[in-house]
């Protein structure tokens, strides 16, 4: 009986034929010869049919919505899995398609390839696709009609004019690498007012008392990303570190915000973010609030996005460790921070820790480390009162990695998740009934 119930659950269409084959012989229906069926008793048939129907009913209640694997990223699937280079850790919706980020910082990956997934066709875009001069394709930014992908980790592994990739057509099929300023890493692209374009990261220091040094730098363009001017430079050595960079950049209410991150202290101090930000109002710089007041290990800030009058961002970059004993990123907890533009930064109280997030329409979607997914239209509700969506059920083959989900996005009424194995999964929101939230207190804690 257990085996029969298992068959019913897997494929309800097998129910009738399975029942027919298991009926004891006392009665033979008129079409028995055509179906090659033995005589049967009607009462056991009725009872077994009821069991079948009950089992199917329970199955339908347990799975109100189904996750479906819709595609595998061709290049990411071939990447070296040792450093998490197969992880689809960035999903970005632009002009009806889904742009996918993957790769890592280990210095051994091929150039990351930009491909868009078309939900109407149900597949990734065909060749030709664009191979960037970048091994870590981890973020996309849409500014003034163009899509940007910063060069987080240059393919040559050193200082080079590989600032970002940018679209040169209306759809996102044609790209070019912008090569102007010498950079080690370009971590983010942003805008203060929707008109200018900034890129930030790290490049070589002009003077260095150690065996190697870098400066945190920020560049601005006022001609739609054609040429850039240096706007801010912060030497790591001046603060007792070998490396410094600006991990993220964002604008809110006419002001632009930066905060530096330091690595490799000359005297053994831990890596850390600076305790104040830099604020540009269009004319001059001033000191701003600490954007990462939690002071957790490896916290530098990633992917600032506007939502409900706030800027939302992850405290950590959602990638695997780049080198042994190097950047402890995915191995440490990552939180979601909210900046309100009034010098206040709050951390959303999400007990499981955050894998990634997305803003779509009026909703903020959060994917937790455990694969649970919730959404809200306001930050005033506590996490337990957010609408609950079906959890992502797939686990990574490596048990230490836990749930395989690493990124999330919403497009055309469907929820998408990118995984550690280069897979893209979809959940149809039209056939999903989120669990209703309960009333509660504010979700964010000052």
N, C-alpha and C positions, 0 to 999 in steps of 0.2 A: 504493500500500500504506500509506503514512504516513497519508493521509486516512482510509483504512478503519480503521486502528488507533485513530485519534482518535475515530471514531464509536463504536467498541466501548467505549472508555474512558468516553465521555460517557453512553452508554446501552446497557448490555449487551443489552437486549431487542431492539435493532436488529441483533444479530449474525447471527441466522439469515436474516433477509430480505436483509441486505447480502451475505451469502455466496451466497444464491440468485441474486441479480442479477448477480454477477460470474463465475458458472461458465461455462466454454466448452461449446459444444454438441456432445455425442455421444450422450447418453442422456437419455431423457425419462421421468420418474416417472409413475405412473398418474394422479395428480391434477394434472398439469401444466396442463391446460386451466382448471381451477378457479382455480389460483394464477397463471395467465398466465406460467408459467415456461418458459424455453427449455431445450432438451436440455443435459445436463451430463456432464462426466467425473467419475467418483467419486474418483480419486486426488487431483487438485487440491482437490476439496471437503474431503477428509479433512485434507489438509495445512493448508488455510486455516482449517478448524475448530479444529485444534490450536493454530494461531497465536492464534486468537480466545480459546480457553480459557486459554492461557498469559498473554495480555495481561490478561484478567480476573483471573487469579490474582495477577499482579503488582500490579494495581490494588487488589485487596482487601488485600494485604499493606501497600501504601503508605498506605492510609487505613483503619486499624483502627477508627477512630471518626470520626463526621462532625459538624462544627459546623453548626448550622442557625440561620438568622435566624428568630426567632419573633415579633417585634413591633417597632414603632417608636413612640416616645413622641410622642403627638400635639402637645403644646405645645412640647416641646424641639425637635422637628423644624422648628418655625416660628420659632425664636429667631434672633437675629442671629448669624451664624457668625463674625463678625470677632474676637470676644473669647473664643471657645471656649464660648459659652453653650449650644451644642447638646450638649456633652459630658455623657454620663451618668457622672458621676464618683463617685457614691455609690450602692451597692446595699445594702439592709438587709432581712433576713428577719424577719418578725414574723407570727405566727399563721397560717402557711400561705401567706402571700403575700409578694411582693417589692416593697418601697417604693423609689422611684427618686429620686435627687437629681441636679440639673442646674443650670445658670445660671452667672453670673460676676459680677464686681464692677465692671462698667464704668459703672453708673449709667444705662443706656439700655434695660435689658431690661424686659419686662412682669413682673407678679407671677408667681413660680414656682408651678406647680400641682402639688399632691400627688395622684398617682395610684398605685394599687397594681396590680402585674401578678399575675394569678391563673394559676398553671401548669395547673390542671385545666381551666379554660376556654380557656386559650391566648391570652388577650388582657388588655389593661388594663381596669381598672374603668370602667364607663360613667358618664356624668354623673348627678347633680351631683358635681363634684369640688371640692376646696378650693383657692382661690387665696389664697396667703399674702401678708402684707405684706413679702415677702422676695424678693430677686432672685437670691440664691445659696443654693439648697437643697442644702447640702453634707454634712449629717450627720443621722443619726437615732439616738435613744437610747431604750431601753425601761427604765423605772424603775417598780417597784411597780405593774405592770399598766397603765401608760399609756405612749404613744409620744410623744416630743418631737422637734421639729425647730427648732433655734435659728435666729434671724433673723441670719444672717451679714452680710447687706447689705440694710438697710431700703429699701423701695421709694421712700420720699420723699427718700432720699439724705442725710438729716441726723439731728439728734438727735430721737428720738421714742420713745414708749412701746410699742415693738414687740419684746418680749423673745424670744418663741418661739411656735410653734404646738404644740398638744397635742391628742391624741384625747379625745373626750368620749363615745365608745361603746366597746363591747367588741371590735369588729372592725377599726376604723381607717377607717371610711367617713365619720365625722363629726368635724370638727376645729374648733378655735377659736384665735384669736390671743390670747395672754396679754399684756395691756398694763398694766404697773404701774410699772416703773422706766424712766427716760429713758436710752436707750442709743444709741450710734453703731453698734456691732456686738455681737452676742452670738455668741461663737465656739464655745461648747460647753455641754453640759448633762451633769451627772454626779451621782454619789452617793458618800458616804463609807462608808455601811454598808447600803445597799439600802433605807433608810427615809427619809432626808432627800433633798432635791433641791437641787442647786446649778446656777446658771448664771453664766457668766463672760464677760468681754469688755472693752469700753472705753466710757466716757462722758465728758462734759465735765468739765474740771478746775474746781475751785472757785476757783482763782486761777491766772493765766497771765501770765508775763512776755513771751511771744512773741505773734505775730499769731493763733496758734491753738494749742490744747493739748488733751490728753485724759489720763485716768487709767485704769490697769488696775484693774478692779473685780471682786469676787466676791460673789454673793448666795446666801443659803441659805434653804430652806423646811423647816419641820418639820410642815407640815399638808398633805403630799402635793401640793405645788406650787400651793397656793391663794394664799398671801402669802409675801413674801420680805423678809429682813433683810440689810442690808449687813454683810459679815464681813471684807472686806479691800479696801483702796484703796492704790494705789501711783502717785503723781503722776509723769508723765513729766518735767516741768520740774525736779523735784528731782534728777534724774539727768542733766540737760543735754540732754534730748530733747523734741520736741514731742508725740509720740504714744507711748502705752504701752498694752498690753493683755495679758490672760491668754488664750493661744490654746487651751489644753486644761485639763481637770480630770479627775482620776481618784482612785479610792480603792483601797487595798490594805492588808489586814491591820489594818483599823480606823483607818487614817490617810488623809487627803486631801492631794493634792499639786497645787501650782500653780507655774508659772514664767512670769515676765514677758518680753515682747518689746518692744524699743524701736525707734522709727523717727524719721527726720529729726532728726539731731543739730544742735544750734545752732552747733557748731564744726566740722562736717564729718566727724565720726566715722562709721564704717559702721553700718548697722542691725544689731542683734544681740540675742540672748537674754541675759537676766541669767545670771550665772555660778553662781547658787544658786537653789534652789526654796524655796517656803514650804510647811510641813507643819502640818496641823491634826489634832490627836488627839481631838477632841471637846470639849476644854476650852480649849486654848491653842495659839498658833502658835509654831513654831520654825523655824530654818534647816535646809534639807535639801540633798541632793546636786544637782549640775548634771545636769539631765535631757537636755541636748543638748551633751555634751562635744566633739562633733566640730567645732563652731564653723563650719559651712559657711554660705555665703551664703544668706540667706533662711530658714534653718532656724528654725522656731518650734514645731513639734510639731503633730500632727493625729491624731485618731481613736484614742485609747488603748483597747485591748481586752485582756481577761484571757485568758491562754493558759499552761498548764503551770506555774502558780505565778509567772508573770511578767506584766507589763503590756507589750504590744507596741504600738508607734505609729510612724507615719511621721514623718520629720524635716521634711517639707514638705507643704503643702496641695497636692493633685494637680490644680491648675487651670492654665489658661493665664495669660499675663501680663495683668494687669487694665488697665493703661494703658501707653502707650509709655514705655519707660525707667522703669517703675514697679516692680511686684513681680516679680522674676525667679524665678518659681516653677517651672513645668514646664520651663523652659529649663535649669534647673540640676538636678544629680543629687539624687535623693531616696533616703534609706536607711531601713532598718527597724531601730528601736532596741528593746532589751529591758531592762526595769527589774525587778530581782528582789526589791525590798523591803528589801534589806540595804545600801542606799546604793551599789549597783553598777549602772551603766548600760553596756550593751554594744551594739555595732553588728553586726548579722548581716552576714557577709561574702558579699555577693551581687554579683559582678563587673559585671553588666549594669545595675545600678540598679533600683529598685523603682517600678513604676507604681502598684500598689495591693495590698491583701491582704485576707484574710477568715479568720475562725476558724469552723469548723463541726464540731461534735462533738469528736472527739479530734484533728482535723487543723488545722494552719495551712497555708493556701494562699497562695502568693505569685505575683503576676503581674508579670513584668519589663517594662522599657521595650521590649524586643524582641518581646514577646508570648509568651515562654516561660512555662510554668506548672509549678510543682512544689509538693509538699506533704510535710509531716513531722508526726510525733507527738511529736517531742522536739527541743529546741534543741541537743542534744549532738552531733548529726550535722552535718558540713559540708555546704554547699550542693550539692556534687557528688554527695552520697550521698542526697539527698532523692529521693522518688519523682517520676518525670517523667511529666507528662500531655501530650496532644497540644497543640502550640502553637497560638495563635490566628493564623490566616493572613491576615486582612484588613488592608490598609494604608490609611492616610488619603490622600485625594486630594492633600493638600499633603505633598510628600515630606519636608519639614522636620519634620513631626509623626511620621513613621515609622509604627509599628504603631498601628492605630486603637483598640486596647483601652485602657480607662481605669479600669475597675472590675471587681470580681469578687465572686461570692457562690455559695453552694451551698444548694439547696432541693430536697427530695424526690428525692434521688439524681441530680440534674442540676447541672452547673456552668454558671453564667451569667456573661456578660461584657457590660458596657455600653460603647458606642463613642463616638467623636468625632462621629458622624453621627446621634446620637439612636437608634441601633439596639440591640436586645437580642438576644443570641445565646445558644444553649444547646448543651451537650455532654452526652450521656447517659453518666453514669459507670458505669452497669450494663453497658454494652457496651464499656467502655474498660479495657484492661489496663495499669496504670501500670508503667513500667520499674522493676525491682527496684533498691533502693539498695545501694550497696557500703558496707562498713565504713569508718569514718574517724574523724578526730579531732573535737574540739569545733568547733561552727560559729561561736560567738560569740567576739569578741575584746574583752578588757577595755580 
